[in-house]
Amino acid sequence: MAQGIAKITDNYVHRFNVNKAYFQDLPPDELSLIVVIPAFKEPDILPTLKSLEQCKAPQGKVELIIVVNAAENVGLEDLKTNQNTVDQIKFWEKSLLSNVFTIKIIREEQLPKKFAGAGLARKIGMDEALRRWSILPKNGPILCLDADCTVSETYLVSAEKAFSNPLIQLAHFQFEHFYLQEKDAFLRNGIIQYELHLRYHIQGLKWAGYPNAKHTVGSCMAVRASSYAKSGGMNRRKAGEDFYFMHKLLPVCQFTYLEAVVYPSCRSSDRVPFGTGRAQLEFLDSGVQIRNTYHPDTYICLKKFFDLVPSLFNSDQVIENVPDELKKFLLEQHFESRVKDIKSQSSSLKIFIKNFWQWMDGFMVLKMTHYLRDSYFPEQAIDIAANSLIKILEESQSTLSLTELLTKFKQLDLDYFSDGLTMMET
């Protein structure tokens, strides 16, 4: 694969919209991790950098590629903030006592207004990371982090250990918001509910039988260089780039959860159209006390459909047994003809199931979830919905508070994560 990554990178560069290389120097031979950090209008990047510095040292070297970015029409104040970010990075670099890190700063502050955002900034950094790996040549991992996150001390060593297994192509760190340290009670309440919504939805999909029910938090993603290139790289979406990137790779890549934790910020933000910061901003603006989330009956309906998938291989009754609530949606997706095509391309049930879930990807499941929400199962208050799902998952009759629910769903996620690690090791 050492020679292969150089060829894979060349193919990627020629096929896709890739900027010219920003750096020409040789990466250290001992390089084992590259961390890509986009930064726009980031007032204080030092906590992120210091948390990386305080990590347990990996066996190899670490390169940080920090993409200080802005749109072509950005205001002067935002550019001043970006310059402050650069100054902070250089100050931190000079004070570094460790020889583990190499710091690379990319400045792209005239990005086209149409595309400027989280996706393009990540793409610029990840494309450069791919090039850096191809120079060595080595098929190493690219880690995504955000400039307002901190990490646990095992962040670097856990990624290095996981990707020492050549089978691992895609990974996701644990995540946890430090809501107990948030002084603003309304922000604290908001982030508890937002994190609960994320974990509730994944556990609902997992229980329903969706095989790629995995978290897709942008600051927690990690991908092997060859898989990044073969998949067509990062998209240029202004937000949600993480969801689409992960679900492009999940059906075709060996995935694992990583043991370390990323701690995203609880703050509100207007920098992206949706995501944690935007969710917090909208929560603050709304003045409501409780967020809504998907109705638990959504997952009951999805489970009835997902349970049918293996039987489709040997059955001529494709649409008849589908839950009534989903028939119209699936007919609009040309479900019958798609299943017929998938069957014709599958020589066994195992291959059929694999091919089916490549078609029924995360985006399709999300559209289906939204269809059920809009047509049959209106959203429900997060505390009511999460309590209902817990009673299904654990046959419990207790009614839990928001913080108790979050603790419970965190534990379910940790159990899910542990199962994933066991599968990886075997």
C-alpha positions as CSV (number, residue, x, y, z in Angstrom):
1,M,0.0,0.0,0.0
2,A,3.1,2.3,0.4
3,Q,3.4,2.7,-3.3
4,G,-0.4,2.5,-3.7
5,I,-1.2,5.6,-1.7
6,A,0.9,7.8,-4.1
7,K,-1.0,6.5,-7.1
8,I,-4.4,6.7,-5.3
9,T,-3.6,10.3,-4.4
10,D,-2.6,11.2,-8.0
11,N,-5.9,9.7,-9.3
12,Y,-7.8,11.7,-6.7
13,V,-6.1,15.0,-7.5
14,H,-6.8,14.5,-11.2
15,R,-10.4,13.6,-10.8
16,F,-11.6,16.1,-8.2
17,N,-11.4,19.8,-7.4
18,V,-8.1,19.9,-5.4
19,N,-6.0,23.0,-4.7
20,K,-2.3,23.0,-5.4
21,A,-0.1,21.7,-2.6
22,Y,0.5,24.2,0.1
23,F,3.7,22.7,1.5
24,Q,6.6,21.1,-0.3
25,D,8.8,20.0,2.7
26,L,9.1,16.3,3.6
27,P,7.0,15.1,6.5
28,P,9.0,13.3,9.2
29,D,9.5,9.6,8.5
30,E,8.0,8.8,11.9
31,L,4.7,10.6,11.1
32,S,1.8,8.5,12.4
33,L,-1.1,11.0,12.7
34,I,-2.3,14.1,10.9
35,V,-4.9,16.3,12.6
36,V,-6.9,18.8,10.5
37,I,-8.4,21.8,12.3
38,P,-10.6,24.3,10.4
39,A,-10.7,27.7,12.1
40,F,-13.0,30.6,11.2
41,K,-13.8,33.5,13.6
42,E,-12.3,31.5,16.4
43,P,-11.6,33.8,19.4
44,D,-9.5,31.3,21.4
45,I,-7.9,28.3,19.8
46,L,-5.3,27.9,22.7
47,P,-7.4,25.5,24.8
48,T,-7.7,23.1,21.8
49,L,-3.9,23.3,21.2
50,K,-3.0,22.9,24.8
51,S,-5.3,19.9,25.2
52,L,-3.4,18.2,22.3
53,E,-0.1,19.1,23.9
54,Q,-1.3,17.5,27.2
55,C,-2.1,14.2,25.5
56,K,-0.1,11.1,26.1
57,A,2.7,11.1,23.5
58,P,2.1,8.6,20.6
59,Q,5.0,6.5,19.3
60,G,5.2,8.5,16.1
61,K,5.1,12.2,15.2
62,V,1.9,14.3,14.8
63,E,1.3,17.0,12.1
64,L,-1.4,19.6,12.8
65,I,-2.8,21.3,9.6
66,I,-4.8,24.3,10.7
67,V,-7.0,25.9,8.0
68,V,-7.7,29.5,8.9
69,N,-10.5,30.3,6.5
70,A,-13.1,32.9,5.5
71,A,-15.4,33.8,2.7
72,E,-14.5,36.5,0.2
73,N,-17.1,38.8,1.6
74,V,-16.3,38.5,5.2
75,G,-16.1,41.6,7.4
76,L,-12.9,43.2,8.8
77,E,-13.7,42.2,12.4
78,D,-13.8,38.5,11.4
79,L,-10.4,38.8,9.6
80,K,-8.9,40.4,12.7
81,T,-10.2,37.5,14.7
82,N,-8.6,35.1,12.2
83,Q,-5.3,37.0,12.5
84,N,-5.6,36.6,16.3
85,T,-6.0,32.9,15.8
86,V,-2.8,32.7,13.7
87,D,-1.0,34.8,16.4
88,Q,-2.2,32.3,19.1
89,I,-1.0,29.3,17.0
90,K,2.5,30.8,16.5
91,F,2.7,31.8,20.2
92,W,1.8,28.2,21.2
93,E,4.2,26.7,18.7
94,K,7.1,28.8,20.1
95,S,6.3,27.7,23.7
96,L,6.1,24.0,22.8
97,L,8.4,21.8,24.8
98,S,7.4,18.6,23.0
99,N,9.0,17.5,19.7
100,V,5.9,15.4,18.8
101,F,4.1,18.2,16.8
102,T,4.7,19.9,13.5
103,I,2.4,22.8,12.8
104,K,1.2,23.8,9.3
105,I,-1.0,26.8,8.8
106,I,-3.1,27.3,5.7
107,R,-4.7,30.7,5.2
108,E,-7.6,30.7,2.8
109,E,-9.6,33.9,3.4
110,Q,-11.0,34.6,0.0
111,L,-13.1,31.5,-0.4
112,P,-16.0,31.7,-2.9
113,K,-19.1,32.9,-1.0
114,K,-21.2,30.0,-2.5
115,F,-19.0,27.3,-1.0
116,A,-17.2,28.9,2.0
117,G,-18.0,26.9,5.2
118,A,-17.2,23.9,7.3
119,G,-17.1,21.4,4.4
120,L,-14.7,23.3,2.2
121,A,-12.4,24.2,5.0
122,R,-12.2,20.5,6.1
123,K,-11.7,19.5,2.4
124,I,-8.8,21.9,2.0
125,G,-7.1,20.5,5.1
126,M,-7.9,16.9,4.4
127,D,-6.7,17.1,0.8
128,E,-3.4,18.5,2.0
129,A,-3.2,15.8,4.6
130,L,-3.7,13.2,1.9
131,R,-0.8,14.8,-0.1
132,R,1.4,14.8,3.0
133,W,0.8,11.0,3.4
134,S,1.5,10.4,-0.3
135,I,4.9,12.1,-0.1
136,L,6.2,9.6,2.5
137,P,4.5,7.4,1.1
138,K,2.4,6.0,3.9
139,N,-1.3,5.2,4.1
140,G,-1.9,6.9,7.5
141,P,-5.0,8.4,9.2
142,I,-6.5,11.8,8.9
143,L,-8.1,13.1,12.1
144,C,-10.7,15.8,12.1
145,L,-11.0,18.2,15.0
146,D,-12.6,21.6,15.5
147,A,-11.0,24.8,16.9
148,D,-13.4,25.0,19.9
149,C,-12.9,21.5,21.2
150,T,-10.7,19.9,23.7
151,V,-9.7,16.2,23.9
152,S,-8.9,13.5,26.5
153,E,-5.3,12.6,27.1
154,T,-5.6,9.3,25.2
155,Y,-6.8,11.1,22.0
156,L,-3.5,10.6,20.1
157,V,-2.5,7.2,21.3
158,S,-6.0,5.6,20.8
159,A,-6.1,6.8,17.2
160,E,-2.5,5.6,16.6
161,K,-3.3,2.2,18.1
162,A,-6.6,1.8,16.1
163,F,-5.1,2.7,12.7
164,S,-2.1,0.4,13.3
165,N,-4.6,-2.2,12.3
166,P,-4.5,-2.1,8.5
167,L,-8.1,-3.2,8.3
168,I,-9.5,-0.1,10.0
169,Q,-10.5,2.6,7.5
170,L,-12.9,4.8,9.3
171,A,-13.3,5.7,12.9
172,H,-15.2,8.1,15.3
173,F,-14.1,9.3,18.7
174,Q,-16.4,9.4,21.7
175,F,-17.9,12.8,22.4
176,E,-19.2,14.6,25.5
177,H,-20.2,18.2,26.2
178,F,-18.9,19.6,29.4
179,Y,-22.4,20.9,30.4
180,L,-21.7,20.9,34.1
181,Q,-19.0,23.5,33.5
182,E,-21.4,25.8,31.6
183,K,-22.4,28.7,33.8
184,D,-25.3,29.9,31.7
185,A,-28.3,27.7,32.9
186,F,-30.1,28.1,29.6
187,L,-27.1,27.0,27.5
188,R,-26.5,24.1,29.9
189,N,-30.1,23.0,29.6
190,G,-29.9,23.4,25.8
191,I,-26.8,21.3,25.4
192,I,-28.1,18.5,27.6
193,Q,-31.1,18.2,25.4
194,Y,-29.1,18.5,22.1
195,E,-26.7,15.8,23.1
196,L,-29.6,13.6,24.3
197,H,-31.3,14.1,21.0
198,L,-28.1,12.9,19.1
199,R,-27.7,9.8,21.3
200,Y,-31.5,9.1,21.4
201,H,-31.7,9.1,17.6
202,I,-28.7,6.7,17.1
203,Q,-30.0,4.3,19.7
204,G,-33.4,4.4,18.1
205,L,-31.9,3.6,14.7
206,K,-29.7,0.9,16.2
207,W,-32.8,-0.7,17.9
208,A,-34.7,-0.5,14.6
209,G,-32.0,-2.6,12.9
210,Y,-30.2,0.0,10.8
211,P,-26.6,-1.4,10.5
212,N,-24.9,2.0,10.0
213,A,-26.4,3.7,13.0
214,K,-23.2,5.6,13.9
215,H,-22.5,9.0,15.2
216,T,-21.3,11.6,12.7
217,V,-19.9,14.5,14.7
218,G,-17.4,16.4,12.5
219,S,-14.9,17.0,15.2
220,C,-14.8,13.3,16.0
221,M,-14.1,11.7,12.6
222,A,-11.0,9.9,11.5
223,V,-10.3,8.2,8.1
224,R,-7.4,6.4,6.5
225,A,-5.9,8.3,3.6
226,S,-6.6,5.8,0.9
227,S,-10.3,5.5,1.9
228,Y,-10.6,9.3,1.9
229,A,-9.3,9.5,-1.6
230,K,-11.2,6.5,-3.0
231,S,-14.4,7.9,-1.7
232,G,-14.0,11.2,-3.5
233,G,-12.9,13.2,-0.4
234,M,-14.7,15.7,1.7
235,N,-17.7,17.5,0.3
236,R,-18.1,21.3,0.3
237,R,-21.3,21.6,2.3
238,K,-21.6,24.6,4.6
239,A,-22.9,22.3,7.3
240,G,-23.8,18.6,7.6
241,E,-20.6,17.8,5.7
242,D,-19.7,15.3,8.5
243,F,-23.0,13.3,8.1
244,Y,-22.7,13.0,4.3
245,F,-19.0,12.1,4.5
246,M,-19.4,9.4,7.1
247,H,-22.5,7.9,5.4
248,K,-20.7,7.8,2.1
249,L,-18.0,5.6,3.7
250,L,-19.8,3.6,6.4
251,P,-21.4,1.0,4.0
252,V,-18.0,0.2,2.4
253,C,-15.4,0.8,5.1
254,Q,-14.3,-1.2,8.2
255,F,-15.4,1.1,11.0
256,T,-14.6,1.4,14.7
257,Y,-15.3,3.7,17.6
258,L,-12.2,5.1,19.3
259,E,-11.6,4.9,23.0
260,A,-10.7,8.6,23.5
261,V,-13.1,11.5,24.0
262,V,-13.6,14.8,22.2
263,Y,-15.3,17.6,24.2
264,P,-17.1,20.0,21.9
265,S,-18.0,23.5,23.0
266,C,-21.5,24.2,24.5
267,R,-21.6,27.7,23.0
268,S,-24.1,29.1,20.5
269,S,-22.8,30.1,17.1
270,D,-24.1,31.6,13.8
271,R,-21.2,30.3,11.7
272,V,-23.0,27.3,10.2
273,P,-26.7,26.7,9.2
274,F,-27.1,23.8,11.6
275,G,-25.1,21.7,14.1
276,T,-24.4,22.1,17.7
277,G,-23.7,25.9,17.7
278,R,-26.7,26.7,15.5
279,A,-28.9,24.4,17.6
280,Q,-27.8,26.3,20.7
281,L,-28.4,29.6,19.1
282,E,-31.9,28.7,18.0
283,F,-32.7,27.3,21.4
284,L,-31.7,30.6,23.0
285,D,-33.7,32.6,20.5
286,S,-36.8,30.4,20.9
287,G,-37.2,30.8,24.6
288,V,-38.7,27.3,24.9
289,Q,-37.7,25.0,27.8
290,I,-37.8,21.7,26.0
291,R,-36.6,20.7,22.5
292,N,-38.6,18.4,20.3
293,T,-37.2,15.2,18.6
294,Y,-38.4,12.3,16.5
295,H,-41.3,10.4,17.8
296,P,-40.4,6.9,19.1
297,D,-43.1,5.4,16.9
298,T,-40.8,6.4,14.0
299,Y,-38.3,3.7,15.1
300,I,-41.0,1.1,15.6
301,C,-42.2,1.7,12.0
302,L,-38.6,1.6,10.7
303,K,-37.9,-1.6,12.6
304,K,-40.9,-3.3,10.9
305,F,-39.4,-2.4,7.6
306,F,-35.8,-3.2,8.3
307,D,-36.7,-6.6,9.7
308,L,-38.1,-7.4,6.2
309,V,-34.8,-6.8,4.4
310,P,-33.4,-10.4,4.4
311,S,-36.8,-11.8,3.2
312,L,-36.7,-9.6,0.1
313,F,-34.0,-11.7,-1.5
314,N,-36.2,-14.7,-2.0
315,S,-39.6,-13.0,-2.3
316,D,-41.5,-11.6,-5.2
317,Q,-43.7,-9.7,-2.7
318,V,-41.5,-6.6,-2.5
319,I,-43.9,-3.8,-1.4
320,E,-46.8,-5.7,-0.1
321,N,-45.4,-6.5,3.4
322,V,-43.9,-3.0,3.9
323,P,-45.6,-1.0,6.7
324,D,-48.4,1.1,5.2
325,E,-46.8,4.3,6.5
326,L,-43.8,3.8,4.2
327,K,-45.4,2.5,1.0
328,K,-45.8,5.9,-0.6
329,F,-42.3,7.0,0.3
330,L,-40.7,3.8,-1.0
331,L,-42.8,3.9,-4.2
332,E,-41.4,7.4,-4.8
333,Q,-37.9,6.0,-4.4
334,H,-38.7,3.3,-7.1
335,F,-38.3,0.7,-4.4
336,E,-39.5,-2.3,-6.3
337,S,-37.2,-1.8,-9.3
338,R,-34.3,-1.0,-7.1
339,V,-34.8,-4.2,-5.1
340,K,-35.0,-6.1,-8.4
341,D,-31.8,-4.6,-9.6
342,I,-30.0,-5.3,-6.3
343,K,-31.2,-9.0,-6.5
344,S,-29.9,-9.3,-10.0
345,Q,-26.5,-8.2,-8.9
346,S,-26.4,-10.4,-5.8
347,S,-25.3,-14.0,-5.9
348,S,-26.1,-14.7,-2.3
349,L,-28.2,-13.4,0.6
350,K,-25.1,-12.0,2.2
351,I,-24.2,-10.0,-0.9
352,F,-27.8,-8.8,-1.3
353,I,-27.9,-7.5,2.2
354,K,-24.6,-5.7,1.7
355,N,-25.8,-4.2,-1.6
356,F,-29.2,-3.2,-0.2
357,W,-27.6,-1.2,2.7
358,Q,-25.3,0.6,0.3
359,W,-28.5,1.8,-1.5
360,M,-30.4,2.4,1.7
361,D,-27.7,4.7,3.0
362,G,-27.8,7.2,5.8
363,F,-29.2,10.0,3.6
364,M,-32.1,7.7,2.5
365,V,-32.8,6.7,6.1
366,L,-32.8,10.4,7.1
367,K,-35.3,11.2,4.3
368,M,-37.5,8.3,5.4
369,T,-37.3,9.5,9.0
370,H,-38.3,13.0,8.0
371,Y,-41.2,11.6,5.9
372,L,-42.5,9.7,8.8
373,R,-42.2,12.8,11.0
374,D,-44.0,15.0,8.5
375,S,-46.7,12.6,7.5
376,Y,-47.5,10.3,10.5
377,F,-45.5,10.8,13.7
378,P,-45.1,14.5,14.7
379,E,-42.1,15.4,16.8
380,Q,-42.4,14.9,20.6
381,A,-40.7,16.7,23.5
382,I,-37.3,15.1,24.0
383,D,-37.9,14.1,27.7
384,I,-41.1,12.3,26.8
385,A,-39.7,10.6,23.7
386,A,-36.5,9.5,25.3
387,N,-38.3,8.0,28.3
388,S,-40.6,6.1,25.9
389,L,-37.6,4.7,24.0
390,I,-35.8,3.7,27.3
391,K,-38.9,1.8,28.3
392,I,-38.8,-0.1,25.0
393,L,-35.0,-0.8,25.1
394,E,-34.9,-1.8,28.8
395,E,-38.5,-2.7,29.6
396,S,-38.3,-0.1,32.4
397,Q,-41.2,1.7,33.9
398,S,-39.2,4.5,35.5
399,T,-39.5,8.1,34.3
400,L,-36.1,9.8,34.3
401,S,-35.1,13.5,34.3
402,L,-33.2,15.0,31.4
403,T,-29.8,14.6,33.1
404,E,-30.7,11.0,34.1
405,L,-31.8,10.3,30.5
406,L,-28.5,11.7,29.1
407,T,-26.5,9.5,31.5
408,K,-28.5,6.5,30.5
409,F,-28.1,7.1,26.8
410,K,-24.4,7.8,27.2
411,Q,-24.1,4.3,28.8
412,L,-26.0,2.7,26.0
413,D,-23.6,4.4,23.6
414,L,-20.6,3.2,25.6
415,D,-22.0,-0.4,25.4
416,Y,-22.5,0.0,21.7
417,F,-18.9,1.4,21.4
418,S,-17.5,-1.6,23.4
419,D,-19.3,-4.0,21.2
420,G,-17.7,-2.4,18.2
421,L,-14.2,-2.6,19.7
422,T,-14.8,-6.3,20.5
423,M,-15.8,-7.0,16.8
424,M,-12.7,-5.1,15.6
425,E,-10.4,-7.2,17.8
426,T,-11.9,-10.5,16.7
